[in-house]
C-alpha cells in the first residue's frame, strides 16, 4: 500500500527505466540526425543546399546557369533552397522526436504541436 496518493516503488523504478531508455534513444537519434543529409532545391533548380537532420549546413551545389542570372535571382534561389532544406530538416527532426517520445508533449521550444 502506497499511502498518501504516492506511486509505489515499482512504478517509480519503472518510470526511471523508461526515462533512461528515452535518454539512450535520444543519444542514438542525435547521432542519426547528424548523419542525415536533407536536400532543398530552389524552384528553378539552380541551387541545391543540404542540411543535416540537426540543421547544420553540409554542402551547396550551384548549376552553371547561375552565371547568366541576375543578382536578385541568385539571392532568391539561395533563399528558396535554404528554406526548403530547413523545412525538411525541421519536419524530420520533429517526426523522429515524436517517434522517440511516443507523442508525449514536453512543450519544448521549436517542437510545438501545431497539428492540434
Biopython code that builds the backbone (N, CA, C, O; Angstrom):
import numpy as np
from Bio.PDB.StructureBuilder import StructureBuilder

atoms = [
    (1, "UNK", "N", (0.844, -1.184, 0.000)),
    (1, "UNK", "CA", (0.000, 0.000, 0.000)),
    (1, "UNK", "C", (0.885, 1.241, 0.000)),
    (1, "UNK", "O", (1.780, 1.385, 0.832)),
    (2, "UNK", "N", (0.626, 2.101, -0.915)),
    (2, "UNK", "CA", (1.489, 3.280, -1.094)),
    (2, "UNK", "C", (0.798, 4.528, -0.593)),
    (2, "UNK", "O", (0.691, 5.455, -1.396)),
    (3, "UNK", "N", (0.350, 4.662, 0.538)),
    (3, "UNK", "CA", (-0.456, 5.745, 1.087)),
    (3, "UNK", "C", (-0.168, 7.141, 0.561)),
    (3, "UNK", "O", (0.819, 7.371, -0.139)),
    (4, "UNK", "N", (-1.039, 8.054, 0.909)),
    (4, "UNK", "CA", (-0.939, 9.464, 0.557)),
    (4, "UNK", "C", (-0.931, 9.716, -0.946)),
    (4, "UNK", "O", (-0.438, 10.756, -1.380)),
    (5, "UNK", "N", (-1.455, 8.809, -1.747)),
    (5, "UNK", "CA", (-1.551, 9.008, -3.183)),
    (5, "UNK", "C", (-0.225, 8.925, -3.921)),
    (5, "UNK", "O", (-0.148, 9.299, -5.091)),
    (6, "UNK", "N", (0.820, 8.442, -3.258)),
    (6, "UNK", "CA", (2.115, 8.313, -3.912)),
    (6, "UNK", "C", (2.194, 6.995, -4.667)),
    (6, "UNK", "O", (1.628, 5.998, -4.221)),
    (7, "UNK", "N", (2.887, 6.973, -5.806)),
    (7, "UNK", "CA", (3.034, 5.709, -6.531)),
    (7, "UNK", "C", (3.908, 4.745, -5.731)),
    (7, "UNK", "O", (4.717, 5.163, -4.903)),
    (8, "UNK", "N", (3.736, 3.467, -5.988)),
    (8, "UNK", "CA", (4.563, 2.506, -5.271)),
    (8, "UNK", "C", (5.972, 2.470, -5.855)),
    (8, "UNK", "O", (6.212, 3.013, -6.933)),
    (9, "UNK", "N", (6.883, 1.848, -5.162)),
    (9, "UNK", "CA", (8.292, 1.819, -5.550)),
    (9, "UNK", "C", (8.472, 1.213, -6.945)),
    (9, "UNK", "O", (9.323, 1.665, -7.711)),
    (10, "UNK", "N", (7.692, 0.213, -7.272)),
    (10, "UNK", "CA", (7.786, -0.422, -8.593)),
    (10, "UNK", "C", (7.456, 0.557, -9.716)),
    (10, "UNK", "O", (8.096, 0.537, -10.768)),
    (11, "UNK", "N", (6.462, 1.409, -9.496)),
    (11, "UNK", "CA", (6.096, 2.404, -10.505)),
    (11, "UNK", "C", (7.210, 3.435, -10.685)),
    (11, "UNK", "O", (7.506, 3.853, -11.804)),
    (12, "UNK", "N", (7.821, 3.838, -9.578)),
    (12, "UNK", "CA", (8.909, 4.803, -9.637)),
    (12, "UNK", "C", (10.106, 4.197, -10.379)),
    (12, "UNK", "O", (10.714, 4.851, -11.226)),
    (13, "UNK", "N", (10.431, 2.960, -10.058)),
    (13, "UNK", "CA", (11.539, 2.274, -10.717)),
    (13, "UNK", "C", (11.285, 2.154, -12.218)),
    (13, "UNK", "O", (12.183, 2.378, -13.030)),
    (14, "UNK", "N", (10.065, 1.803, -12.571)),
    (14, "UNK", "CA", (9.710, 1.672, -13.992)),
    (14, "UNK", "C", (9.812, 3.017, -14.703)),
    (14, "UNK", "O", (10.266, 3.076, -15.846)),
    (15, "UNK", "N", (9.402, 4.087, -14.050)),
    (15, "UNK", "CA", (9.495, 5.423, -14.649)),
    (15, "UNK", "C", (10.953, 5.801, -14.893)),
    (15, "UNK", "O", (11.275, 6.381, -15.930)),
    (16, "UNK", "N", (11.831, 5.482, -13.956)),
    (16, "UNK", "CA", (13.254, 5.773, -14.137)),
    (16, "UNK", "C", (13.844, 4.956, -15.277)),
    (16, "UNK", "O", (14.671, 5.459, -16.037)),
    (17, "UNK", "N", (13.424, 3.693, -15.402)),
    (17, "UNK", "CA", (13.902, 2.845, -16.503)),
    (17, "UNK", "C", (13.477, 3.437, -17.852)),
    (17, "UNK", "O", (14.266, 3.486, -18.796)),
    (18, "UNK", "N", (12.223, 3.882, -17.925)),
    (18, "UNK", "CA", (11.730, 4.477, -19.163)),
    (18, "UNK", "C", (12.478, 5.767, -19.488)),
    (18, "UNK", "O", (12.820, 6.022, -20.642)),
    (19, "UNK", "N", (12.726, 6.570, -18.465)),
    (19, "UNK", "CA", (13.455, 7.826, -18.681)),
    (19, "UNK", "C", (14.868, 7.545, -19.170)),
    (19, "UNK", "O", (15.364, 8.230, -20.064)),
    (20, "UNK", "N", (15.513, 6.552, -18.594)),
    (20, "UNK", "CA", (16.872, 6.193, -19.024)),
    (20, "UNK", "C", (16.858, 5.682, -20.465)),
    (20, "UNK", "O", (17.754, 6.004, -21.246)),
    (21, "UNK", "N", (15.847, 4.889, -20.818)),
    (21, "UNK", "CA", (15.750, 4.368, -22.190)),
    (21, "UNK", "C", (15.532, 5.520, -23.176)),
    (21, "UNK", "O", (16.137, 5.543, -24.247)),
    (22, "UNK", "N", (14.677, 6.464, -22.818)),
    (22, "UNK", "CA", (14.449, 7.623, -23.690)),
    (22, "UNK", "C", (15.749, 8.408, -23.857)),
    (22, "UNK", "O", (16.050, 8.872, -24.957)),
    (23, "UNK", "N", (16.515, 8.560, -22.790)),
    (23, "UNK", "CA", (17.785, 9.271, -22.865)),
    (23, "UNK", "C", (18.751, 8.556, -23.808)),
    (23, "UNK", "O", (19.413, 9.203, -24.620)),
    (24, "UNK", "N", (18.836, 7.244, -23.710)),
    (24, "UNK", "CA", (19.710, 6.466, -24.596)),
    (24, "UNK", "C", (19.231, 6.564, -26.044)),
    (24, "UNK", "O", (20.037, 6.730, -26.960)),
    (25, "UNK", "N", (17.928, 6.462, -26.243)),
    (25, "UNK", "CA", (17.378, 6.567, -27.595)),
    (25, "UNK", "C", (17.592, 7.965, -28.168)),
    (25, "UNK", "O", (17.822, 8.115, -29.368)),
    (26, "UNK", "N", (17.517, 8.987, -27.318)),
    (26, "UNK", "CA", (17.738, 10.360, -27.766)),
    (26, "UNK", "C", (19.177, 10.540, -28.239)),
    (26, "UNK", "O", (19.422, 11.252, -29.212)),
    (27, "UNK", "N", (20.118, 9.909, -27.568)),
    (27, "UNK", "CA", (21.526, 9.984, -27.983)),
    (27, "UNK", "C", (21.699, 9.321, -29.352)),
    (27, "UNK", "O", (22.386, 9.855, -30.223)),
    (28, "UNK", "N", (21.074, 8.159, -29.537)),
    (28, "UNK", "CA", (21.140, 7.479, -30.839)),
    (28, "UNK", "C", (20.504, 8.341, -31.923)),
    (28, "UNK", "O", (21.032, 8.449, -33.029)),
    (29, "UNK", "N", (19.370, 8.954, -31.600)),
    (29, "UNK", "CA", (18.691, 9.819, -32.557)),
    (29, "UNK", "C", (19.581, 10.995, -32.933)),
    (29, "UNK", "O", (19.668, 11.355, -34.107)),
    (30, "UNK", "N", (20.238, 11.593, -31.955)),
    (30, "UNK", "CA", (21.141, 12.715, -32.210)),
    (30, "UNK", "C", (22.214, 12.302, -33.220)),
    (30, "UNK", "O", (22.518, 13.048, -34.151)),
    (31, "UNK", "N", (22.780, 11.120, -33.032)),
    (31, "UNK", "CA", (23.806, 10.625, -33.949)),
    (31, "UNK", "C", (23.231, 10.390, -35.343)),
    (31, "UNK", "O", (23.878, 10.709, -36.340)),
    (32, "UNK", "N", (22.029, 9.838, -35.421)),
    (32, "UNK", "CA", (21.376, 9.619, -36.718)),
    (32, "UNK", "C", (21.105, 10.940, -37.428)),
    (32, "UNK", "O", (21.349, 11.063, -38.628)),
    (33, "UNK", "N", (20.598, 11.934, -36.686)),
    (33, "UNK", "CA", (20.300, 13.229, -37.285)),
    (33, "UNK", "C", (21.568, 13.885, -37.829)),
    (33, "UNK", "O", (21.532, 14.530, -38.877)),
    (34, "UNK", "N", (22.684, 13.723, -37.125)),
    (34, "UNK", "CA", (23.949, 14.300, -37.584)),
    (34, "UNK", "C", (24.385, 13.707, -38.915)),
    (34, "UNK", "O", (25.024, 14.394, -39.712)),
    (35, "UNK", "N", (24.050, 12.444, -39.172)),
    (35, "UNK", "CA", (24.470, 11.758, -40.398)),
    (35, "UNK", "C", (23.531, 11.996, -41.578)),
    (35, "UNK", "O", (23.898, 11.733, -42.723)),
    (36, "UNK", "N", (22.333, 12.487, -41.308)),
    (36, "UNK", "CA", (21.348, 12.707, -42.379)),
    (36, "UNK", "C", (21.763, 13.861, -43.274)),
    (36, "UNK", "O", (22.395, 14.818, -42.826)),
    (37, "UNK", "N", (21.398, 13.756, -44.546)),
    (37, "UNK", "CA", (21.588, 14.850, -45.490)),
    (37, "UNK", "C", (20.232, 15.143, -46.123)),
    (37, "UNK", "O", (19.706, 14.342, -46.896)),
    (38, "UNK", "N", (19.678, 16.300, -45.784)),
    (38, "UNK", "CA", (18.347, 16.671, -46.256)),
    (38, "UNK", "C", (18.507, 17.796, -47.265)),
    (38, "UNK", "O", (19.063, 18.853, -46.965)),
    (39, "UNK", "N", (18.007, 17.546, -48.466)),
    (39, "UNK", "CA", (18.213, 18.460, -49.588)),
    (39, "UNK", "C", (17.066, 19.440, -49.748)),
    (39, "UNK", "O", (15.897, 19.106, -49.556)),
    (40, "UNK", "N", (17.435, 20.652, -50.105)),
    (40, "UNK", "CA", (16.472, 21.668, -50.508)),
    (40, "UNK", "C", (16.914, 22.203, -51.855)),
    (40, "UNK", "O", (18.069, 22.595, -52.019)),
    (41, "UNK", "N", (16.002, 22.223, -52.825)),
    (41, "UNK", "CA", (16.324, 22.686, -54.177)),
    (41, "UNK", "C", (15.454, 23.890, -54.498)),
    (41, "UNK", "O", (14.250, 23.893, -54.243)),
    (42, "UNK", "N", (16.090, 24.917, -55.066)),
    (42, "UNK", "CA", (15.331, 26.106, -55.449)),
    (42, "UNK", "C", (14.326, 25.746, -56.531)),
    (42, "UNK", "O", (14.504, 24.771, -57.261)),
    (43, "UNK", "N", (13.274, 26.539, -56.625)),
    (43, "UNK", "CA", (12.196, 26.301, -57.585)),
    (43, "UNK", "C", (12.743, 26.184, -59.014)),
    (43, "UNK", "O", (12.269, 25.358, -59.794)),
    (44, "UNK", "N", (13.733, 27.003, -59.352)),
    (44, "UNK", "CA", (14.288, 26.978, -60.701)),
    (44, "UNK", "C", (15.394, 25.937, -60.870)),
    (44, "UNK", "O", (15.960, 25.810, -61.955)),
    (45, "UNK", "N", (15.703, 25.200, -59.818)),
    (45, "UNK", "CA", (16.698, 24.124, -59.893)),
    (45, "UNK", "C", (18.139, 24.610, -59.925)),
    (45, "UNK", "O", (19.057, 23.802, -60.071)),
    (46, "UNK", "N", (18.353, 25.903, -59.792)),
    (46, "UNK", "CA", (19.691, 26.468, -59.911)),
    (46, "UNK", "C", (20.550, 26.188, -58.672)),
    (46, "UNK", "O", (21.768, 26.052, -58.790)),
    (47, "UNK", "N", (19.939, 26.101, -57.498)),
    (47, "UNK", "CA", (20.672, 25.939, -56.242)),
    (47, "UNK", "C", (20.133, 24.742, -55.474)),
    (47, "UNK", "O", (18.922, 24.541, -55.376)),
    (48, "UNK", "N", (21.061, 23.943, -54.926)),
    (48, "UNK", "CA", (20.711, 22.856, -54.009)),
    (48, "UNK", "C", (21.524, 23.055, -52.740)),
    (48, "UNK", "O", (22.722, 23.333, -52.786)),
    (49, "UNK", "N", (20.853, 22.908, -51.615)),
    (49, "UNK", "CA", (21.505, 23.040, -50.311)),
    (49, "UNK", "C", (21.140, 21.812, -49.481)),
    (49, "UNK", "O", (19.990, 21.373, -49.469)),
    (50, "UNK", "N", (22.131, 21.273, -48.794)),
    (50, "UNK", "CA", (21.913, 20.136, -47.909)),
    (50, "UNK", "C", (22.188, 20.551, -46.471)),
    (50, "UNK", "O", (23.187, 21.206, -46.174)),
    (51, "UNK", "N", (21.275, 20.153, -45.582)),
    (51, "UNK", "CA", (21.433, 20.340, -44.146)),
    (51, "UNK", "C", (21.391, 18.968, -43.485)),
    (51, "UNK", "O", (20.801, 18.030, -44.021)),
    (52, "UNK", "N", (22.016, 18.861, -42.326)),
    (52, "UNK", "CA", (21.884, 17.638, -41.547)),
    (52, "UNK", "C", (20.509, 17.630, -40.890)),
    (52, "UNK", "O", (19.784, 18.624, -40.938)),
    (53, "UNK", "N", (20.158, 16.513, -40.281)),
    (53, "UNK", "CA", (18.915, 16.439, -39.526)),
    (53, "UNK", "C", (18.918, 17.372, -38.333)),
    (53, "UNK", "O", (17.864, 17.686, -37.779)),
    (54, "UNK", "N", (20.114, 17.822, -37.932)),
    (54, "UNK", "CA", (20.266, 18.804, -36.850)),
    (54, "UNK", "C", (20.353, 20.219, -37.392)),
    (54, "UNK", "O", (20.659, 21.152, -36.649)),
    (55, "UNK", "N", (20.090, 20.385, -38.664)),
    (55, "UNK", "CA", (20.038, 21.676, -39.346)),
    (55, "UNK", "C", (21.398, 22.345, -39.508)),
    (55, "UNK", "O", (21.477, 23.567, -39.631)),
    (56, "UNK", "N", (22.453, 21.564, -39.510)),
    (56, "UNK", "CA", (23.776, 22.112, -39.796)),
    (56, "UNK", "C", (23.995, 22.108, -41.308)),
    (56, "UNK", "O", (23.707, 21.109, -41.967)),
    (57, "UNK", "N", (24.497, 23.203, -41.862)),
    (57, "UNK", "CA", (24.777, 23.244, -43.302)),
    (57, "UNK", "C", (25.854, 22.227, -43.663)),
    (57, "UNK", "O", (26.874, 22.123, -42.982)),
    (58, "UNK", "N", (25.620, 21.477, -44.739)),
    (58, "UNK", "CA", (26.577, 20.458, -45.162)),
    (58, "UNK", "C", (27.244, 20.801, -46.488)),
    (58, "UNK", "O", (28.467, 20.731, -46.613)),
    (59, "UNK", "N", (26.429, 21.174, -47.482)),
    (59, "UNK", "CA", (27.013, 21.493, -48.783)),
    (59, "UNK", "C", (26.022, 22.271, -49.630)),
    (59, "UNK", "O", (24.822, 22.311, -49.359)),
    (60, "UNK", "N", (26.574, 22.888, -50.670)),
    (60, "UNK", "CA", (25.794, 23.672, -51.623)),
    (60, "UNK", "C", (26.223, 23.248, -53.019)),
    (60, "UNK", "O", (27.407, 23.030, -53.275)),
    (61, "UNK", "N", (25.262, 23.135, -53.913)),
    (61, "UNK", "CA", (25.551, 22.832, -55.317)),
    (61, "UNK", "C", (24.909, 23.922, -56.164)),
    (61, "UNK", "O", (23.740, 24.259, -55.979)),
    (62, "UNK", "N", (25.686, 24.470, -57.097)),
    (62, "UNK", "CA", (25.219, 25.566, -57.932)),
    (62, "UNK", "C", (25.274, 25.121, -59.392)),
    (62, "UNK", "O", (26.296, 24.617, -59.860)),
    (63, "UNK", "N", (24.176, 25.310, -60.097)),
    (63, "UNK", "CA", (24.102, 24.975, -61.511)),
    (63, "UNK", "C", (24.867, 26.017, -62.332)),
    (63, "UNK", "O", (24.973, 27.172, -61.920)),
    (64, "UNK", "N", (25.389, 25.624, -63.463)),
    (64, "UNK", "CA", (26.154, 26.517, -64.344)),
    (64, "UNK", "C", (25.335, 27.726, -64.806)),
    (64, "UNK", "O", (25.901, 28.786, -65.073)),
    (65, "UNK", "N", (24.023, 27.578, -64.902)),
    (65, "UNK", "CA", (23.203, 28.689, -65.385)),
    (65, "UNK", "C", (23.203, 29.888, -64.448)),
    (65, "UNK", "O", (22.650, 30.937, -64.779)),
    (66, "UNK", "N", (23.823, 29.737, -63.276)),
    (66, "UNK", "CA", (23.911, 30.861, -62.345)),
    (66, "UNK", "C", (24.706, 32.014, -62.963)),
    (66, "UNK", "O", (24.488, 33.180, -62.632)),
    (67, "UNK", "N", (25.629, 31.672, -63.864)),
    (67, "UNK", "CA", (26.483, 32.685, -64.494)),
    (67, "UNK", "C", (25.685, 33.718, -65.272)),
    (67, "UNK", "O", (26.101, 34.870, -65.394)),
    (68, "UNK", "N", (24.544, 33.308, -65.795)),
    (68, "UNK", "CA", (23.738, 34.229, -66.599)),
    (68, "UNK", "C", (22.529, 34.766, -65.831)),
    (68, "UNK", "O", (21.614, 35.334, -66.426)),
    (69, "UNK", "N", (22.532, 34.585, -64.522)),
    (69, "UNK", "CA", (21.397, 35.012, -63.707)),
    (69, "UNK", "C", (21.676, 36.358, -63.049)),
    (69, "UNK", "O", (22.825, 36.738, -62.827)),
    (70, "UNK", "N", (20.603, 37.059, -62.749)),
    (70, "UNK", "CA", (20.735, 38.346, -62.057)),
    (70, "UNK", "C", (21.036, 38.106, -60.580)),
    (70, "UNK", "O", (20.795, 37.024, -60.045)),
    (71, "UNK", "N", (21.561, 39.131, -59.945)),
    (71, "UNK", "CA", (21.854, 39.077, -58.515)),
    (71, "UNK", "C", (20.600, 38.712, -57.730)),
    (71, "UNK", "O", (20.652, 37.876, -56.829)),
    (72, "UNK", "N", (19.478, 39.332, -58.065)),
    (72, "UNK", "CA", (18.216, 39.083, -57.364)),
    (72, "UNK", "C", (17.770, 37.632, -57.538)),
    (72, "UNK", "O", (17.299, 37.012, -56.584)),
    (73, "UNK", "N", (17.913, 37.089, -58.740)),
    (73, "UNK", "CA", (17.506, 35.709, -58.994)),
    (73, "UNK", "C", (18.389, 34.740, -58.201)),
    (73, "UNK", "O", (17.900, 33.745, -57.667)),
    (74, "UNK", "N", (19.674, 35.032, -58.129)),
    (74, "UNK", "CA", (20.587, 34.182, -57.365)),
    (74, "UNK", "C", (20.232, 34.216, -55.882)),
    (74, "UNK", "O", (20.161, 33.174, -55.230)),
    (75, "UNK", "N", (20.012, 35.406, -55.358)),
    (75, "UNK", "CA", (19.652, 35.538, -53.945)),
    (75, "UNK", "C", (18.348, 34.814, -53.641)),
    (75, "UNK", "O", (18.238, 34.109, -52.638)),
    (76, "UNK", "N", (17.375, 34.992, -54.503)),
    (76, "UNK", "CA", (16.078, 34.332, -54.325)),
    (76, "UNK", "C", (16.223, 32.811, -54.374)),
    (76, "UNK", "O", (15.583, 32.093, -53.605)),
    (77, "UNK", "N", (17.064, 32.331, -55.280)),
    (77, "UNK", "CA", (17.275, 30.892, -55.411)),
    (77, "UNK", "C", (17.950, 30.303, -54.177)),
    (77, "UNK", "O", (17.561, 29.236, -53.701)),
    (78, "UNK", "N", (18.961, 30.998, -53.660)),
    (78, "UNK", "CA", (19.621, 30.523, -52.437)),
    (78, "UNK", "C", (18.629, 30.471, -51.282)),
    (78, "UNK", "O", (18.569, 29.479, -50.555)),
    (79, "UNK", "N", (17.857, 31.531, -51.114)),
    (79, "UNK", "CA", (16.893, 31.581, -50.019)),
    (79, "UNK", "C", (15.841, 30.481, -50.166)),
    (79, "UNK", "O", (15.484, 29.830, -49.184)),
    (80, "UNK", "N", (15.349, 30.274, -51.375)),
    (80, "UNK", "CA", (14.350, 29.242, -51.639)),
    (80, "UNK", "C", (14.893, 27.857, -51.282)),
    (80, "UNK", "O", (14.221, 27.079, -50.605)),
    (81, "UNK", "N", (16.104, 27.555, -51.738)),
    (81, "UNK", "CA", (16.707, 26.246, -51.452)),
    (81, "UNK", "C", (16.958, 26.074, -49.955)),
    (81, "UNK", "O", (16.725, 25.001, -49.399)),
    (82, "UNK", "N", (17.434, 27.139, -49.309)),
    (82, "UNK", "CA", (17.704, 27.074, -47.873)),
    (82, "UNK", "C", (16.421, 26.852, -47.078)),
    (82, "UNK", "O", (16.396, 26.044, -46.149)),
    (83, "UNK", "N", (15.365, 27.561, -47.437)),
    (83, "UNK", "CA", (14.089, 27.395, -46.739)),
    (83, "UNK", "C", (13.546, 25.978, -46.908)),
    (83, "UNK", "O", (13.015, 25.400, -45.960)),
    (84, "UNK", "N", (13.676, 25.421, -48.095)),
    (84, "UNK", "CA", (13.182, 24.054, -48.327)),
    (84, "UNK", "C", (14.003, 23.027, -47.550)),
    (84, "UNK", "O", (13.445, 22.084, -46.988)),
    (85, "UNK", "N", (15.323, 23.204, -47.515)),
    (85, "UNK", "CA", (16.168, 22.288, -46.746)),
    (85, "UNK", "C", (15.852, 22.402, -45.251)),
    (85, "UNK", "O", (15.775, 21.395, -44.548)),
    (86, "UNK", "N", (15.673, 23.622, -44.782)),
    (86, "UNK", "CA", (15.352, 23.850, -43.362)),
    (86, "UNK", "C", (14.004, 23.227, -43.014)),
    (86, "UNK", "O", (13.858, 22.590, -41.971)),
    (87, "UNK", "N", (13.027, 23.413, -43.886)),
    (87, "UNK", "CA", (11.699, 22.835, -43.650)),
    (87, "UNK", "C", (11.778, 21.310, -43.567)),
    (87, "UNK", "O", (11.181, 20.698, -42.681)),
    (88, "UNK", "N", (12.514, 20.709, -44.490)),
    (88, "UNK", "CA", (12.664, 19.249, -44.483)),
    (88, "UNK", "C", (13.390, 18.758, -43.247)),
    (88, "UNK", "O", (13.014, 17.743, -42.660)),
    (89, "UNK", "N", (14.430, 19.475, -42.850)),
    (89, "UNK", "CA", (15.196, 19.100, -41.674)),
    (89, "UNK", "C", (14.351, 19.221, -40.405)),
    (89, "UNK", "O", (14.364, 18.332, -39.554)),
    (90, "UNK", "N", (13.628, 20.314, -40.289)),
    (90, "UNK", "CA", (12.769, 20.533, -39.119)),
    (90, "UNK", "C", (11.679, 19.466, -39.037)),
    (90, "UNK", "O", (11.416, 18.915, -37.968)),
    (91, "UNK", "N", (11.057, 19.185, -40.161)),
    (91, "UNK", "CA", (9.997, 18.169, -40.197)),
    (91, "UNK", "C", (10.548, 16.803, -39.788)),
    (91, "UNK", "O", (9.928, 16.088, -39.002)),
    (92, "UNK", "N", (11.712, 16.449, -40.323)),
    (92, "UNK", "CA", (12.330, 15.164, -39.992)),
    (92, "UNK", "C", (12.657, 15.086, -38.511)),
    (92, "UNK", "O", (12.388, 14.075, -37.863)),
    (93, "UNK", "N", (13.238, 16.157, -37.973)),
    (93, "UNK", "CA", (13.591, 16.179, -36.558)),
    (93, "UNK", "C", (12.349, 16.020, -35.687)),
    (93, "UNK", "O", (12.353, 15.233, -34.740)),
    (94, "UNK", "N", (11.286, 16.760, -36.000)),
    (94, "UNK", "CA", (10.050, 16.668, -35.212)),
    (94, "UNK", "C", (9.445, 15.275, -35.279)),
    (94, "UNK", "O", (9.004, 14.737, -34.263)),
    (95, "UNK", "N", (9.424, 14.684, -36.479)),
    (95, "UNK", "CA", (8.860, 13.340, -36.626)),
    (95, "UNK", "C", (9.650, 12.326, -35.824)),
    (95, "UNK", "O", (9.073, 11.478, -35.144)),
    (96, "UNK", "N", (10.972, 12.413, -35.901)),
    (96, "UNK", "CA", (11.813, 11.453, -35.181)),
    (96, "UNK", "C", (11.694, 11.639, -33.665)),
    (96, "UNK", "O", (11.686, 10.656, -32.924)),
    (97, "UNK", "N", (11.602, 12.885, -33.200)),
    (97, "UNK", "CA", (11.417, 13.126, -31.773)),
    (97, "UNK", "C", (10.057, 12.606, -31.311)),
    (97, "UNK", "O", (9.935, 12.056, -30.216)),
    (98, "UNK", "N", (9.041, 12.781, -32.147)),
    (98, "UNK", "CA", (7.713, 12.277, -31.810)),
    (98, "UNK", "C", (7.734, 10.757, -31.716)),
    (98, "UNK", "O", (7.113, 10.179, -30.824)),
    (99, "UNK", "N", (8.452, 10.104, -32.639)),
    (99, "UNK", "CA", (8.595, 8.648, -32.580)),
    (99, "UNK", "C", (9.283, 8.236, -31.281)),
    (99, "UNK", "O", (8.888, 7.261, -30.641)),
    (100, "UNK", "N", (10.304, 8.978, -30.904)),
    (100, "UNK", "CA", (11.088, 8.658, -29.714)),
    (100, "UNK", "C", (10.265, 8.795, -28.441)),
    (100, "UNK", "O", (10.331, 7.938, -27.560)),
    (101, "UNK", "N", (9.501, 9.853, -28.345)),
    (101, "UNK", "CA", (8.761, 10.125, -27.109)),
    (101, "UNK", "C", (7.373, 9.510, -27.105)),
    (101, "UNK", "O", (6.659, 9.606, -26.107)),
    (102, "UNK", "N", (6.984, 8.886, -28.196)),
    (102, "UNK", "CA", (5.659, 8.282, -28.251)),
    (102, "UNK", "C", (4.549, 9.310, -28.254)),
    (102, "UNK", "O", (3.430, 9.023, -27.829)),
    (103, "UNK", "N", (4.852, 10.514, -28.734)),
    (103, "UNK", "CA", (3.839, 11.556, -28.824)),
    (103, "UNK", "C", (3.643, 12.339, -27.545)),
    (103, "UNK", "O", (2.720, 13.148, -27.456)),
    (104, "UNK", "N", (4.502, 12.116, -26.537)),
    (104, "UNK", "CA", (4.381, 12.898, -25.307)),
    (104, "UNK", "C", (4.648, 14.355, -25.627)),
    (104, "UNK", "O", (5.512, 14.661, -26.448)),
    (105, "UNK", "N", (3.930, 15.243, -24.999)),
    (105, "UNK", "CA", (4.097, 16.670, -25.250)),
    (105, "UNK", "C", (4.939, 17.267, -24.135)),
    (105, "UNK", "O", (4.457, 17.442, -23.016)),
    (106, "UNK", "N", (6.207, 17.583, -24.436)),
    (106, "UNK", "CA", (7.107, 18.153, -23.439)),
    (106, "UNK", "C", (7.153, 19.666, -23.514)),
    (106, "UNK", "O", (7.843, 20.294, -22.711)),
    (107, "UNK", "N", (6.430, 20.279, -24.465)),
    (107, "UNK", "CA", (6.424, 21.731, -24.646)),
    (107, "UNK", "C", (7.830, 22.300, -24.787)),
    (107, "UNK", "O", (8.167, 23.310, -24.168)),
    (108, "UNK", "N", (8.649, 21.642, -25.609)),
    (108, "UNK", "CA", (9.997, 22.127, -25.852)),
    (108, "UNK", "C", (9.989, 23.203, -26.916)),
    (108, "UNK", "O", (9.235, 23.101, -27.883)),
    (109, "UNK", "N", (10.808, 24.236, -26.764)),
    (109, "UNK", "CA", (10.867, 25.289, -27.782)),
    (109, "UNK", "C", (11.227, 24.711, -29.136)),
    (109, "UNK", "O", (12.143, 23.896, -29.245)),
    (110, "UNK", "N", (10.516, 25.127, -30.157)),
    (110, "UNK", "CA", (10.776, 24.623, -31.505)),
    (110, "UNK", "C", (10.060, 23.331, -31.827)),
    (110, "UNK", "O", (10.096, 22.872, -32.969)),
    (111, "UNK", "N", (9.406, 22.732, -30.836)),
    (111, "UNK", "CA", (8.707, 21.487, -31.052)),
    (111, "UNK", "C", (7.231, 21.618, -30.664)),
    (111, "UNK", "O", (6.631, 20.676, -30.146)),
    (112, "UNK", "N", (6.668, 22.768, -30.914)),
    (112, "UNK", "CA", (5.275, 22.989, -30.588)),
    (112, "UNK", "C", (4.414, 22.065, -31.433)),
    (112, "UNK", "O", (4.749, 21.753, -32.576)),
    (113, "UNK", "N", (3.325, 21.642, -30.868)),
    (113, "UNK", "CA", (2.417, 20.743, -31.576)),
    (113, "UNK", "C", (1.441, 21.586, -32.372)),
    (113, "UNK", "O", (0.402, 22.001, -31.858)),
    (114, "UNK", "N", (1.776, 21.839, -33.629)),
    (114, "UNK", "CA", (0.946, 22.686, -34.494)),
    (114, "UNK", "C", (-0.219, 21.936, -35.114)),
    (114, "UNK", "O", (-1.082, 22.546, -35.745)),
    (115, "UNK", "N", (-0.253, 20.621, -34.943)),
    (115, "UNK", "CA", (-1.278, 19.816, -35.608)),
    (115, "UNK", "C", (-2.615, 19.866, -34.891)),
    (115, "UNK", "O", (-3.610, 19.401, -35.446)),
    (116, "UNK", "N", (-2.684, 20.416, -33.668)),
    (116, "UNK", "CA", (-3.942, 20.390, -32.931)),
    (116, "UNK", "C", (-4.908, 21.427, -33.387)),
    (116, "UNK", "O", (-6.013, 21.520, -32.851)),
]
sb = StructureBuilder()
sb.init_structure("model")
sb.init_model(0)
sb.init_chain("A")
sb.init_seg("    ")
for serial, (resi, resn, name, xyz) in enumerate(atoms, 1):
    if name == "N":
        sb.init_residue(resn, " ", resi, " ")
    sb.init_atom(name, np.array(xyz, "f"), 0.0, 1.0, " ", f" {name:<3s}", serial, name[0])
structure = sb.get_structure()
